[in-house]
Amino acid sequence: MEKIKVYADQLKKNLTDALCSHGLDKEGAAVVAGVYYRATLRGVGHHEIDSLPDRYIYLDNGQTNPRPDIKKIGGMGAMELYDGDNGMGELCTMHVTEKSMDLAKEHGIGFATIRNSNHFLAAAPYTEYAEEKGFFTTVMSKSPAGLSLPGADKDLMGNNPFGYSASADDSSLLFDICFAYSSYGKMGKYIKEGKSIPEYWGRDKEGKPTTNPQDVMDSQLFMPMAEHKGFGLAIWVEMMSSVLAGGNILNQDENETGLRGNYSQTAISINVEKLLGPGEFS
Amino acid sequence: MEKIKVYADQLKKNLTDALCSHGLDKEGAAVVAGVYYRATLRGVGHHEIDSLPDRYIYLDNGQTNPRPDIKKIGGMGAMELYDGDNGMGELCTMHVTEKSMDLAKEHGIGFATIRNSNHFLAAAPYTEYAEEKGFFTTVMSKSPAGLSLPGADKDLMGNNPFGYSASADDSSLLFDICFAYSSYGKMGKYIKEGKSIPEYWGRDKEGKPTTNPQDVMDSQLFMPMAEHKGFGLAIWVEMMSSVLAGGNILNQDENETGLRGNYSQTAISINVEKLLGPGEFS
């Protein structure tokens, strides 16, 4: 495969233009481009710009709303609930990330959740952004069913990604996982690279452990990390996002409308300086 | 072993009396007895009244303060920070559980954290109590180092237990784990029952995988669940509790005073009814 050199700043501009050409307004396109820019600079090799072609399909065929009217529909005090109007998950999640920081400025902690959203790509771009602004922020997402259990013949629960960021003077930490041993994106990378997987990562169509990542992609039987522990953590994210937001839960993967919008996200920001005083959080 | 029949109500009274005889005042003893009562009724077989004899030792030899002066020392709005004055972890954790609910009543969400605390026994008694009062509450604890990593020759991080409770009309859910494959309590139960463990649960003194639980108890090399994923989640609890509370972190297991008080706990309560309206959270 031929390598192409891409300059980071140029990438951001190109992404913004491309998103505009798929229907987003300039402001929204810049937000989404910023998310992909951060994700891609991490260099993980999945959950980055390789996810964009699918996003364009959903925008072009009307399954995702390019210009959502994101509305506050509930909450009190330090806790707010939004409807994402079936907009891109990157737009919706950045919206609640910003809101959670606004709330944390006023109340010390801020909790903002959004339903009727779409795939947020990954947690890291949002938590990293919030961390640069001085908050300790945790971001999580309910995703469509991507997690099974030993003995089950289908996926029952989202793998429900979760992440946070922190840094001190001379080091930084970015944590961004889902509660399966492997996400779809990571499994796809193993397939592309011809690698085998540990046999506890998933099951084949007969429900048997397998070391072939394609078997798991075909069966969709992704196993939760550490068995019941990972499954229970995925339920917690489900509660903290889609259940509290009143969004789709479990394997309710389609709206009655046939549109997408089956994700919910939650951001929790903590105003560290107000708890410990400046400079003490390191 | 001969079985003894104990009536639940009698148990609560006996526990209260016993705790008073080890120096607690009546009010504090009733709170701690309530925690052990709930934990014991779960019937899990560990993290229940079998932990009390150790607690009595710490109370009797002055390592734990039987009548702590728990003080608010920081915070703003929906977020409060307490010092536990080296009191029993059960007292300290119930204190922040109550405070988080008070805050959630006023602000929608409440975050209360406490440092200079001790072992809280388990998360479930607090989350179950809060759930009965109508809150969706998550409780977590920094604990002394009980989690290692492949290649490390000692424990580096607390196994940092985490739990939540929820219920609907006809079902209920109680989730209460630590981020090692096995806690100390569970490992002890395997030893007592002469059972072997999966070889990925821990390492022996030479750093090699072992199926003998006694090897792990001797080496103290407990492995994090799902490798880096469990380790990163333990760091998150560390951040959300001891780092934000300004308490002991990582393997700072002793205070300079030689006293205990090396735990921190955090309770986050969500006022579900104010977010979704009555009856919608099920």
Chai-1 contact restraints between the chains, C-beta under 6 A:
chainA,res_idxA,chainB,res_idxB,connection_type,confidence,min_distance_angstrom,max_distance_angstrom,comment,restraint_id
A,G74,B,L275,contact,1.0,0.0,6.0,A-B,restraint_1
A,M76,B,G108,contact,1.0,0.0,6.0,A-B,restraint_2
A,M76,B,K274,contact,1.0,0.0,6.0,A-B,restraint_3
A,G77,B,H107,contact,1.0,0.0,6.0,A-B,restraint_4
A,G77,B,G108,contact,1.0,0.0,6.0,A-B,restraint_5
A,A78,B,A78,contact,1.0,0.0,6.0,A-B,restraint_6
A,A78,B,H107,contact,1.0,0.0,6.0,A-B,restraint_7
A,A78,B,G108,contact,1.0,0.0,6.0,A-B,restraint_8
A,A78,B,I109,contact,1.0,0.0,6.0,A-B,restraint_9
A,M79,B,G108,contact,1.0,0.0,6.0,A-B,restraint_10
A,M79,B,I109,contact,1.0,0.0,6.0,A-B,restraint_11
A,L81,B,L275,contact,1.0,0.0,6.0,A-B,restraint_12
A,H107,B,G77,contact,1.0,0.0,6.0,A-B,restraint_13
A,H107,B,A78,contact,1.0,0.0,6.0,A-B,restraint_14
A,H107,B,H107,contact,1.0,0.0,6.0,A-B,restraint_15
A,G108,B,M76,contact,1.0,0.0,6.0,A-B,restraint_16
A,G108,B,G77,contact,1.0,0.0,6.0,A-B,restraint_17
A,G108,B,A78,contact,1.0,0.0,6.0,A-B,restraint_18
A,G108,B,M79,contact,1.0,0.0,6.0,A-B,restraint_19
A,I109,B,A78,contact,1.0,0.0,6.0,A-B,restraint_20
A,I109,B,M79,contact,1.0,0.0,6.0,A-B,restraint_21
A,I109,B,F111,contact,1.0,0.0,6.0,A-B,restraint_22
A,F111,B,I109,contact,1.0,0.0,6.0,A-B,restraint_23
A,Y164,B,W236,contact,1.0,0.0,6.0,A-B,restraint_24
A,F175,B,G232,contact,1.0,0.0,6.0,A-B,restraint_25
A,I177,B,K229,contact,1.0,0.0,6.0,A-B,restraint_26
A,M225,B,A226,contact,1.0,0.0,6.0,A-B,restraint_27
A,M225,B,K229,contact,1.0,0.0,6.0,A-B,restraint_28
A,A226,B,M225,contact,1.0,0.0,6.0,A-B,restraint_29
A,A226,B,A226,contact,1.0,0.0,6.0,A-B,restraint_30
A,K229,B,I177,contact,1.0,0.0,6.0,A-B,restraint_31
A,K229,B,M225,contact,1.0,0.0,6.0,A-B,restraint_32
A,G232,B,F175,contact,1.0,0.0,6.0,A-B,restraint_33
A,W236,B,Y164,contact,1.0,0.0,6.0,A-B,restraint_34
A,L244,B,L275,contact,1.0,0.0,6.0,A-B,restraint_35
A,G246,B,L276,contact,1.0,0.0,6.0,A-B,restraint_36
A,K274,B,M76,contact,1.0,0.0,6.0,A-B,restraint_37
A,L275,B,G74,contact,1.0,0.0,6.0,A-B,restraint_38
A,L275,B,L81,contact,1.0,0.0,6.0,A-B,restraint_39
A,L275,B,L244,contact,1.0,0.0,6.0,A-B,restraint_40
A,L276,B,G246,contact,1.0,0.0,6.0,A-B,restraint_41
